[in-house]
Amino acid sequence: MSDDTLKKTNYGALITLTTVFFFWGFIAAGNSVFIPFCKSYFDLDQYQSQLIDFAFYGAYYLGALALFFFSSLKGRDIIGSWGYKKSIVYGLLFSALGAAAMIVSVYMNVFAGMLLGLFIVALGFSVQQTSANPFMISLGDEATGSSRINLGGGVNSLGTTVGPLIVALALFGSASAISDEMIESLSLSKVILLYACVGGLFLGIAMLFGFSKSVPEAKNEEKTEKARKALASLIIMTGLLFACFAPVFNSYRSADAKQIVQYEEEISKLDKVQNAEQIASLNADIEVIKTPLEQKRMFWLGGGLLVILGGMLFAHFKGAKQKEGWGAMQYPQLTLGMLAIFVYVGVEVAVGSNLGELLKQKEFGGYSASEIAPYVAMFWGSLMIGRWAGAINAFEMKTSTKLVLRFFVPLIAFSVVLLLTRLSGYDVSPLYWYVLCVGVQIIAFYITNDKPALTLGVFGALGITAMVVGLLSTGMIAVYAFLSAGLFCSIMWPCVFSLSLAGLGKYQSQGSAFLVMMILGGAIIPPIQGKLADVIGIQPSFIVGAICFFYLTFFALYVRRILRKQGLNFD
């Protein structure tokens, strides 16, 4: 390893940066109100509601691509020349501009403007994410960088968990869960005030971070070779992705889609008892139209997936052989890591998005919408549980102290999730025995001892096991198995990031931009599982999660060999 191995952790900068992570999570809670409000306020149809998620995830992809494009033109990494500190400040200011655009758009009742505002907010996030993750790694020993990213993720998850309670109190005067009816009755002035506060927080955090003397500039003025081949590959991939997404979005505006909406509106107006035959006939008509429509969407979404897989495998093999012109993509750990981030974000969002539908099925409890909420909250809370535990090694302390904390911290985090869910007015008693799954995670942390490759491999294998158990069982066993995917996903982002950026040197921030670009997985994999569920059923559709965890396990094992060949040891 290089001299960076001897580097001591900069705790002053680490504390300031983790504070920023908290507010990012807290601000995300505003979106949990704002996006449903927009669906109601702008009276969005299915097509338009799809555009909201696409604008958000697409901004991550296009933002990171733009950073790489302009860096290639200049022959110097933009993030590196600005420095990680200034880059985060610029990203925060950009997000504040997006918040202002969202306020104006809602006030003037312009949906396109709201989409633009959300897109700008997410563009700012892409700059922040591109800077923050390698910045975390640079604040100490590179080999323990994943622990510091875990610390940031754990604090971010706390902000995301606490945020909805604070937002509910501020807007509705109650910590109870926010219902659709509450959002629909929300006054325009309160929504404007909410995003004025969010924009103010962006500006406040930018000032806190920008004027902090403990946070280094972290500049990298070293010139990088122009990566023309990598740029050409990404531009071609982007064009093909747009070609695949266009038919999917257009299908929501087709005559068939409008006919389905018309039939559904007719059904909603009919009495279920008196008009049972008519309703059954309309449902049959819907199915006749819907099946080919869904197959078409599935085909094009699958095409988008193949574009990503094919493009990254092409870059992986060509970059490793021809190095010149590929920039960061000449490193096999980076190209394989891009796919790992793609499937990691995809499986995390896909399980969380499809869990509610699973819980509505009779064999999994037959829960109503209000009864589902505690389980969904525990899934996302599981990410916080794992990240809190994974952050322990970010601090220098006695080994015996770490061993004790490794046992108690996940249990404390589990208790916090239960408490906050209980404060939201939900019954959490069915979740008490989930502590056994937390126990499995604790054992895994003892076995892996914060070694990124081993940790990712073990947690990937546990993810596969969880998916298989969920696929082969029913009832609470299956529910707990699918919930535990959150526990096993929790530490994957920092592990993939630190392994993918290891040994990249001057290409580190370029590599970080490529990894952030792959957050696009959250826009492709979840709808693929959703469409698959329409064809084979909701429970079998979780095979998608098993496949994603399988690749993450493969990446952990294979990248360990790659790094060893390069003289890097992450054991």
Number of C-alpha atoms within 10 A of each C-alpha: 13 11 8 13 12 11 13 11 21 16 16 14 20 22 15 16 21 21 18 23 27 21 22 23 21 25 24 18 21 21 14 15 22 19 17 16 22 21 18 16 18 15 12 14 14 15 16 19 16 15 15 20 17 20 19 22 24 21 25 29 23 19 24 24 22 14 19 25 22 13 21 21 12 13 15 21 28 22 27 25 18 17 20 29 26 22 26 29 24 18 25 29 21 22 28 26 19 26 27 21 22 29 23 16 18 19 14 11 14 13 20 13 18 26 23 19 25 26 28 27 27 25 28 27 24 28 26 26 22 30 27 24 25 23 25 28 23 18 23 21 20 27 21 24 28 30 29 30 30 28 28 28 27 28 25 24 27 25 22 25 23 18 21 25 20 17 21 20 15 13 19 15 10 16 19 17 19 19 12 13 9 15 21 14 11 16 12 14 10 13 21 19 13 21 22 17 15 22 25 15 18 25 19 15 23 22 14 16 22 18 12 14 11 14 20 17 17 20 16 20 15 14 15 17 17 20 22 16 19 22 18 14 15 20 14 12 18 19 11 15 19 12 14 20 17 11 17 21 17 12 17 18 15 13 10 16 18 15 15 19 15 12 15 15 11 13 18 10 8 13 11 13 8 9 11 13 11 15 20 13 11 17 15 12 14 19 13 12 14 16 12 12 18 16 15 15 22 20 17 19 23 16 17 22 18 13 19 23 13 13 17 21 16 13 22 20 16 17 22 15 11 11 16 16 17 23 23 27 29 24 27 21 27 27 25 24 28 27 23 28 27 25 28 28 23 26 27 24 20 25 24 20 16 20 21 18 17 24 24 16 15 11 13 18 16 15 16 12 12 10 17 19 18 23 21 19 17 25 24 22 28 27 25 32 30 28 33 26 29 28 24 21 20 22 14 11 10 8 10 9 10 18 14 10 15 22 18 14 21 24 18 15 23 21 15 18 25 22 13 18 25 15 15 19 13 18 14 16 10 10 14 11 11 18 15 11 17 22 14 14 22 19 12 16 21 13 13 17 16 25 19 27 25 20 25 29 26 21 26 27 20 23 28 24 17 25 27 19 17 24 19 11 15 16 15 18 16 22 21 22 22 25 27 26 30 25 27 28 23 29 30 27 20 27 26 29 27 26 25 27 25 23 20 18 12 19 22 21 27 28 28 25 27 25 27 27 24 26 24 24 25 23 23 23 27 23 20 21 26 19 20 20 18 13 15 10 14 21 22 17 21 25 18 21 26 22 16 24 30 19 20 29 24 16 24 26 16 15 21 20 15 15 19 12 10 11 11 16 16 20 14
